[in-house]
Amino acid sequence: MDGRKRADIQPGQRVKIVLKKDQPTGKLTEGVVLIILTSSATHPHGIKVRLVSGEVGRVKEIVG
């Protein structure tokens, strides 16, 4: 499942995000969602979240 719908993402969920610095390469970072930063219901590039680790990026994949 991709991360373009806000309703599909919940705090505590494991996801793969692309960090701003990794956008040119598309490298994914895996972690657990702390808070959802995007307020709209959908976003074409993925919902922006902050992970428990403090990293911020757009969800590209929901794990599990």
Biopython code that builds the backbone (N, CA, C, O; Angstrom):
import numpy as np
from Bio.PDB.StructureBuilder import StructureBuilder

atoms = [
    (1, "MET", "N", (0.847, -1.179, 0.000)),
    (1, "MET", "CA", (0.000, 0.000, 0.000)),
    (1, "MET", "C", (0.892, 1.242, 0.000)),
    (1, "MET", "O", (1.869, 1.310, 0.746)),
    (2, "ASP", "N", (0.556, 2.207, -0.828)),
    (2, "ASP", "CA", (1.346, 3.437, -0.863)),
    (2, "ASP", "C", (0.829, 4.418, 0.196)),
    (2, "ASP", "O", (-0.168, 4.145, 0.864)),
    (3, "GLY", "N", (1.493, 5.532, 0.343)),
    (3, "GLY", "CA", (1.170, 6.465, 1.419)),
    (3, "GLY", "C", (0.529, 7.752, 0.959)),
    (3, "GLY", "O", (0.824, 8.814, 1.506)),
    (4, "ARG", "N", (-0.348, 7.685, -0.039)),
    (4, "ARG", "CA", (-0.963, 8.911, -0.559)),
    (4, "ARG", "C", (-2.281, 9.280, 0.114)),
    (4, "ARG", "O", (-2.778, 10.391, -0.073)),
    (5, "LYS", "N", (-2.863, 8.347, 0.910)),
    (5, "LYS", "CA", (-4.128, 8.630, 1.607)),
    (5, "LYS", "C", (-3.871, 8.736, 3.105)),
    (5, "LYS", "O", (-3.325, 7.818, 3.716)),
    (6, "ARG", "N", (-4.267, 9.857, 3.688)),
    (6, "ARG", "CA", (-4.055, 10.101, 5.114)),
    (6, "ARG", "C", (-4.768, 9.055, 5.974)),
    (6, "ARG", "O", (-4.260, 8.665, 7.026)),
    (7, "ALA", "N", (-5.930, 8.608, 5.534)),
    (7, "ALA", "CA", (-6.732, 7.643, 6.295)),
    (7, "ALA", "C", (-6.027, 6.297, 6.451)),
    (7, "ALA", "O", (-6.346, 5.538, 7.366)),
    (8, "ASP", "N", (-5.070, 5.991, 5.566)),
    (8, "ASP", "CA", (-4.359, 4.711, 5.623)),
    (8, "ASP", "C", (-3.214, 4.707, 6.630)),
    (8, "ASP", "O", (-2.638, 3.658, 6.917)),
    (9, "ILE", "N", (-2.882, 5.890, 7.170)),
    (9, "ILE", "CA", (-1.698, 6.021, 8.025)),
    (9, "ILE", "C", (-2.123, 6.377, 9.448)),
    (9, "ILE", "O", (-2.942, 7.272, 9.657)),
    (10, "GLN", "N", (-1.557, 5.662, 10.423)),
    (10, "GLN", "CA", (-1.878, 5.885, 11.837)),
    (10, "GLN", "C", (-0.581, 6.016, 12.637)),
    (10, "GLN", "O", (0.412, 5.374, 12.297)),
    (11, "PRO", "N", (-0.571, 6.835, 13.692)),
    (11, "PRO", "CA", (0.602, 6.865, 14.585)),
    (11, "PRO", "C", (0.860, 5.466, 15.142)),
    (11, "PRO", "O", (-0.077, 4.737, 15.468)),
    (12, "GLY", "N", (2.133, 5.099, 15.247)),
    (12, "GLY", "CA", (2.507, 3.775, 15.725)),
    (12, "GLY", "C", (2.702, 2.760, 14.612)),
    (12, "GLY", "O", (3.166, 1.647, 14.858)),
    (13, "GLN", "N", (2.354, 3.135, 13.396)),
    (13, "GLN", "CA", (2.454, 2.240, 12.245)),
    (13, "GLN", "C", (3.872, 2.290, 11.659)),
    (13, "GLN", "O", (4.514, 3.340, 11.664)),
    (14, "ARG", "N", (4.351, 1.157, 11.159)),
    (14, "ARG", "CA", (5.677, 1.103, 10.520)),
    (14, "ARG", "C", (5.523, 1.463, 9.044)),
    (14, "ARG", "O", (4.688, 0.898, 8.338)),
    (15, "VAL", "N", (6.344, 2.414, 8.591)),
    (15, "VAL", "CA", (6.276, 2.898, 7.211)),
    (15, "VAL", "C", (7.680, 3.089, 6.646)),
    (15, "VAL", "O", (8.670, 3.080, 7.379)),
    (16, "LYS", "N", (7.743, 3.261, 5.336)),
    (16, "LYS", "CA", (8.985, 3.661, 4.665)),
    (16, "LYS", "C", (8.747, 5.034, 4.078)),
    (16, "LYS", "O", (7.773, 5.249, 3.356)),
    (17, "ILE", "N", (9.651, 5.979, 4.392)),
    (17, "ILE", "CA", (9.518, 7.352, 3.915)),
    (17, "ILE", "C", (10.730, 7.723, 3.073)),
    (17, "ILE", "O", (11.782, 7.089, 3.153)),
    (18, "VAL", "N", (10.559, 8.764, 2.265)),
    (18, "VAL", "CA", (11.696, 9.356, 1.560)),
    (18, "VAL", "C", (11.952, 10.708, 2.222)),
    (18, "VAL", "O", (11.062, 11.555, 2.294)),
    (19, "LEU", "N", (13.179, 10.897, 2.704)),
    (19, "LEU", "CA", (13.586, 12.157, 3.322)),
    (19, "LEU", "C", (13.832, 13.192, 2.229)),
    (19, "LEU", "O", (14.106, 12.833, 1.084)),
    (20, "LYS", "N", (13.734, 14.487, 2.580)),
    (20, "LYS", "CA", (13.953, 15.564, 1.617)),
    (20, "LYS", "C", (15.311, 15.398, 0.919)),
    (20, "LYS", "O", (15.410, 15.532, -0.301)),
    (21, "LYS", "N", (16.350, 15.107, 1.706)),
    (21, "LYS", "CA", (17.706, 14.981, 1.138)),
    (21, "LYS", "C", (17.843, 13.761, 0.227)),
    (21, "LYS", "O", (18.742, 13.712, -0.612)),
    (22, "ASP", "N", (16.953, 12.775, 0.391)),
    (22, "ASP", "CA", (17.021, 11.539, -0.403)),
    (22, "ASP", "C", (16.068, 11.544, -1.605)),
    (22, "ASP", "O", (15.999, 10.555, -2.335)),
    (23, "GLN", "N", (15.338, 12.637, -1.818)),
    (23, "GLN", "CA", (14.386, 12.676, -2.932)),
    (23, "GLN", "C", (15.038, 12.435, -4.294)),
    (23, "GLN", "O", (14.451, 11.735, -5.119)),
    (24, "PRO", "N", (16.242, 12.991, -4.569)),
    (24, "PRO", "CA", (16.844, 12.716, -5.887)),
    (24, "PRO", "C", (17.172, 11.236, -6.113)),
    (24, "PRO", "O", (17.073, 10.750, -7.240)),
    (25, "THR", "N", (17.561, 10.518, -5.057)),
    (25, "THR", "CA", (17.936, 9.109, -5.205)),
    (25, "THR", "C", (16.764, 8.165, -4.955)),
    (25, "THR", "O", (16.768, 7.034, -5.441)),
    (26, "GLY", "N", (15.756, 8.619, -4.198)),
    (26, "GLY", "CA", (14.609, 7.770, -3.874)),
    (26, "GLY", "C", (14.877, 6.786, -2.746)),
    (26, "GLY", "O", (14.085, 5.870, -2.522)),
    (27, "LYS", "N", (16.003, 6.969, -2.023)),
    (27, "LYS", "CA", (16.350, 6.075, -0.904)),
    (27, "LYS", "C", (15.279, 6.152, 0.181)),
    (27, "LYS", "O", (14.869, 7.242, 0.581)),
    (28, "LEU", "N", (14.825, 4.981, 0.658)),
    (28, "LEU", "CA", (13.767, 4.930, 1.665)),
    (28, "LEU", "C", (14.340, 4.701, 3.053)),
    (28, "LEU", "O", (15.333, 3.995, 3.230)),
    (29, "THR", "N", (13.685, 5.320, 4.037)),
    (29, "THR", "CA", (14.039, 5.167, 5.442)),
    (29, "THR", "C", (12.844, 4.555, 6.153)),
    (29, "THR", "O", (11.727, 5.058, 6.039)),
    (30, "GLU", "N", (13.075, 3.471, 6.889)),
    (30, "GLU", "CA", (11.976, 2.796, 7.585)),
    (30, "GLU", "C", (11.906, 3.271, 9.027)),
    (30, "GLU", "O", (12.933, 3.509, 9.663)),
    (31, "GLY", "N", (10.680, 3.407, 9.541)),
    (31, "GLY", "CA", (10.497, 3.804, 10.927)),
    (31, "GLY", "C", (9.043, 3.748, 11.329)),
    (31, "GLY", "O", (8.181, 3.308, 10.567)),
    (32, "VAL", "N", (8.783, 4.211, 12.560)),
    (32, "VAL", "CA", (7.438, 4.187, 13.140)),
    (32, "VAL", "C", (6.900, 5.624, 13.191)),
    (32, "VAL", "O", (7.593, 6.537, 13.639)),
    (33, "VAL", "N", (5.660, 5.811, 12.728)),
    (33, "VAL", "CA", (5.040, 7.136, 12.672)),
    (33, "VAL", "C", (4.792, 7.666, 14.089)),
    (33, "VAL", "O", (4.191, 6.989, 14.924)),
    (34, "LEU", "N", (5.267, 8.891, 14.341)),
    (34, "LEU", "CA", (4.970, 9.578, 15.596)),
    (34, "LEU", "C", (3.747, 10.476, 15.393)),
    (34, "LEU", "O", (2.758, 10.354, 16.116)),
    (35, "ILE", "N", (3.815, 11.385, 14.401)),
    (35, "ILE", "CA", (2.671, 12.245, 14.080)),
    (35, "ILE", "C", (2.554, 12.427, 12.575)),
    (35, "ILE", "O", (3.538, 12.323, 11.843)),
    (36, "ILE", "N", (1.334, 12.700, 12.126)),
    (36, "ILE", "CA", (1.053, 12.982, 10.716)),
    (36, "ILE", "C", (1.071, 14.495, 10.549)),
    (36, "ILE", "O", (0.372, 15.208, 11.268)),
    (37, "LEU", "N", (1.865, 14.988, 9.604)),
    (37, "LEU", "CA", (2.029, 16.426, 9.412)),
    (37, "LEU", "C", (1.141, 16.987, 8.306)),
    (37, "LEU", "O", (0.814, 18.174, 8.333)),
    (38, "THR", "N", (0.746, 16.173, 7.339)),
    (38, "THR", "CA", (-0.121, 16.632, 6.245)),
    (38, "THR", "C", (-1.557, 16.701, 6.744)),
    (38, "THR", "O", (-2.072, 15.746, 7.326)),
    (39, "SER", "N", (-2.202, 17.854, 6.506)),
    (39, "SER", "CA", (-3.584, 18.008, 6.990)),
    (39, "SER", "C", (-4.622, 17.575, 5.944)),
    (39, "SER", "O", (-5.747, 17.232, 6.305)),
    (40, "SER", "N", (-4.259, 17.587, 4.661)),
    (40, "SER", "CA", (-5.224, 17.208, 3.625)),
    (40, "SER", "C", (-5.432, 15.688, 3.597)),
    (40, "SER", "O", (-4.598, 14.934, 4.098)),
    (41, "ALA", "N", (-6.533, 15.252, 3.016)),
    (41, "ALA", "CA", (-6.894, 13.827, 2.989)),
    (41, "ALA", "C", (-5.967, 13.010, 2.101)),
    (41, "ALA", "O", (-5.716, 11.837, 2.376)),
    (42, "THR", "N", (-5.453, 13.628, 1.028)),
    (42, "THR", "CA", (-4.540, 12.935, 0.122)),
    (42, "THR", "C", (-3.422, 13.886, -0.299)),
    (42, "THR", "O", (-3.549, 15.105, -0.182)),
    (43, "HIS", "N", (-2.334, 13.310, -0.788)),
    (43, "HIS", "CA", (-1.238, 14.099, -1.356)),
    (43, "HIS", "C", (-0.582, 13.250, -2.439)),
    (43, "HIS", "O", (-0.284, 12.079, -2.201)),
    (44, "PRO", "N", (-0.350, 13.819, -3.635)),
    (44, "PRO", "CA", (0.179, 13.015, -4.744)),
    (44, "PRO", "C", (1.588, 12.455, -4.507)),
    (44, "PRO", "O", (1.952, 11.440, -5.101)),
    (45, "HIS", "N", (2.377, 13.099, -3.653)),
    (45, "HIS", "CA", (3.751, 12.635, -3.401)),
    (45, "HIS", "C", (3.879, 11.857, -2.098)),
    (45, "HIS", "O", (4.976, 11.432, -1.734)),
    (46, "GLY", "N", (2.770, 11.668, -1.394)),
    (46, "GLY", "CA", (2.788, 10.935, -0.129)),
    (46, "GLY", "C", (2.507, 11.853, 1.045)),
    (46, "GLY", "O", (2.824, 13.042, 1.012)),
    (47, "ILE", "N", (1.910, 11.291, 2.077)),
    (47, "ILE", "CA", (1.575, 12.038, 3.290)),
    (47, "ILE", "C", (2.862, 12.284, 4.079)),
    (47, "ILE", "O", (3.666, 11.371, 4.265)),
    (48, "LYS", "N", (3.050, 13.527, 4.543)),
    (48, "LYS", "CA", (4.253, 13.867, 5.301)),
    (48, "LYS", "C", (4.051, 13.484, 6.767)),
    (48, "LYS", "O", (3.029, 13.806, 7.372)),
    (49, "VAL", "N", (5.049, 12.790, 7.325)),
    (49, "VAL", "CA", (4.985, 12.339, 8.719)),
    (49, "VAL", "C", (6.314, 12.602, 9.427)),
    (49, "VAL", "O", (7.352, 12.783, 8.791)),
    (50, "ARG", "N", (6.253, 12.618, 10.763)),
    (50, "ARG", "CA", (7.461, 12.625, 11.590)),
    (50, "ARG", "C", (7.552, 11.257, 12.240)),
    (50, "ARG", "O", (6.587, 10.775, 12.832)),
    (51, "LEU", "N", (8.717, 10.637, 12.125)),
    (51, "LEU", "CA", (8.936, 9.329, 12.737)),
    (51, "LEU", "C", (9.345, 9.490, 14.190)),
    (51, "LEU", "O", (9.717, 10.583, 14.618)),
    (52, "VAL", "N", (9.276, 8.396, 14.955)),
    (52, "VAL", "CA", (9.697, 8.382, 16.352)),
    (52, "VAL", "C", (11.155, 8.845, 16.462)),
    (52, "VAL", "O", (11.542, 9.460, 17.456)),
    (53, "SER", "N", (11.956, 8.547, 15.440)),
    (53, "SER", "CA", (13.376, 8.932, 15.420)),
    (53, "SER", "C", (13.576, 10.428, 15.193)),
    (53, "SER", "O", (14.692, 10.927, 15.337)),
    (54, "GLY", "N", (12.511, 11.152, 14.839)),
    (54, "GLY", "CA", (12.600, 12.587, 14.592)),
    (54, "GLY", "C", (12.716, 12.948, 13.123)),
    (54, "GLY", "O", (12.623, 14.122, 12.765)),
    (55, "GLU", "N", (12.917, 11.953, 12.264)),
    (55, "GLU", "CA", (13.050, 12.215, 10.834)),
    (55, "GLU", "C", (11.690, 12.549, 10.225)),
    (55, "GLU", "O", (10.663, 11.995, 10.619)),
    (56, "VAL", "N", (11.705, 13.476, 9.242)),
    (56, "VAL", "CA", (10.477, 13.904, 8.574)),
    (56, "VAL", "C", (10.580, 13.598, 7.089)),
    (56, "VAL", "O", (11.594, 13.882, 6.450)),
    (57, "GLY", "N", (9.517, 13.013, 6.549)),
    (57, "GLY", "CA", (9.500, 12.720, 5.120)),
    (57, "GLY", "C", (8.118, 12.287, 4.667)),
    (57, "GLY", "O", (7.168, 12.236, 5.449)),
    (58, "ARG", "N", (8.036, 11.976, 3.379)),
    (58, "ARG", "CA", (6.759, 11.556, 2.797)),
    (58, "ARG", "C", (6.682, 10.039, 2.707)),
    (58, "ARG", "O", (7.633, 9.377, 2.293)),
    (59, "VAL", "N", (5.535, 9.503, 3.101)),
    (59, "VAL", "CA", (5.325, 8.051, 3.111)),
    (59, "VAL", "C", (5.260, 7.538, 1.684)),
    (59, "VAL", "O", (4.467, 8.020, 0.875)),
    (60, "LYS", "N", (6.102, 6.554, 1.382)),
    (60, "LYS", "CA", (6.099, 5.907, 0.074)),
    (60, "LYS", "C", (5.531, 4.496, 0.153)),
    (60, "LYS", "O", (5.044, 3.958, -0.842)),
    (61, "GLU", "N", (5.595, 3.900, 1.342)),
    (61, "GLU", "CA", (5.152, 2.509, 1.491)),
    (61, "GLU", "C", (4.741, 2.272, 2.938)),
    (61, "GLU", "O", (5.399, 2.743, 3.865)),
    (62, "ILE", "N", (3.655, 1.542, 3.122)),
    (62, "ILE", "CA", (3.218, 1.134, 4.452)),
    (62, "ILE", "C", (3.673, -0.306, 4.647)),
    (62, "ILE", "O", (3.328, -1.174, 3.845)),
    (63, "VAL", "N", (4.440, -0.572, 5.698)),
    (63, "VAL", "CA", (5.022, -1.885, 5.923)),
    (63, "VAL", "C", (4.013, -2.779, 6.640)),
    (63, "VAL", "O", (3.375, -2.364, 7.607)),
    (64, "GLY", "N", (3.880, -4.002, 6.154)),
    (64, "GLY", "CA", (2.997, -4.980, 6.805)),
    (64, "GLY", "C", (1.594, -4.736, 6.392)),
    (64, "GLY", "O", (0.690, -5.450, 6.827)),
]
sb = StructureBuilder()
sb.init_structure("model")
sb.init_model(0)
sb.init_chain("A")
sb.init_seg("    ")
for serial, (resi, resn, name, xyz) in enumerate(atoms, 1):
    if name == "N":
        sb.init_residue(resn, " ", resi, " ")
    sb.init_atom(name, np.array(xyz, "f"), 0.0, 1.0, " ", f" {name:<3s}", serial, name[0])
structure = sb.get_structure()
